[in-house]
Amino acid sequence: MANTTSGAYGFDQNLAIDDIIAEAYERLGLVGTAGHQIRSARRSLNILFQEWGNRGLHFWEVGDTNIDLTEGSQTYTFFRNSSDGTSHTTVPTNGVYGISDIMSASYRTGYDTTDQTDLPLTKVSRDTYAAFSNKLVKGTPSQFWVQRFIDKTTVTIYPTPGSTQASNYINIYYVKRIQDAGAYTNASDAPYRFIPAMISGLTYYLAQKYAPQRVQEMKLLYEDELARALQEDGSSASAYITPKTYYPNI
């Protein structure tokens, strides 16, 4: 008899939050958990997603969009949630929420035509921007800096767009926060490569509450799973490393 396979690839798509919680508790030898323990696990899962924000760049959360420039407007705001405020208009969407950081930006003309052209902008620090003598001077944007607040992220452009630039856009590549777990029937906002690390991480978090004698064991398993997932994340590309010459006391 020939071997039969499922022909399906959607395990992660159908792995609901309550299944993730059940798996984590089972790894600790806990079954038949009470309602407050399930709520506690969902809270820990959300905290785990927050902690992943400190683990470097997650490529599945990278997106790009076009900021609709407005004459005389130098700062554009993107809120954490719609309940915090209305994010600036972007094309082709109507606004993006949950942006954690902006990686790069370009001044884009001729959007969506055969004459579309991008002019890269330089990302500068707060001190560099503060040193500009006339921040309201109008012209073609060439630099930008980013502020990251609790409930929003802002991008400030220099020079300030004038009437000519207002008909164009700033194209940005941004990093979004990982979505909250939400309802127990939801799938997680993580690719299949991170499912093992996510469950191991939740098990480690729950061990701190319900099995403290196994915390170190679960931490080692979690860090091992996460390291492999982070190594696999992203896309391979050629890299060229050039040594930097340093001449002291010259």
Helices and strands as residue ranges (DSSP letters): H 11-14, H 17-27, H 35-52, G 59-61, E 62-68, E 75-79, E 90-91, E 99-109, E 117-120, E 122-123, H 126-130, E 143-148, E 152-158, G 165-167, E 169-176, G 192-194, H 195-210, G 212-214, H 215-232
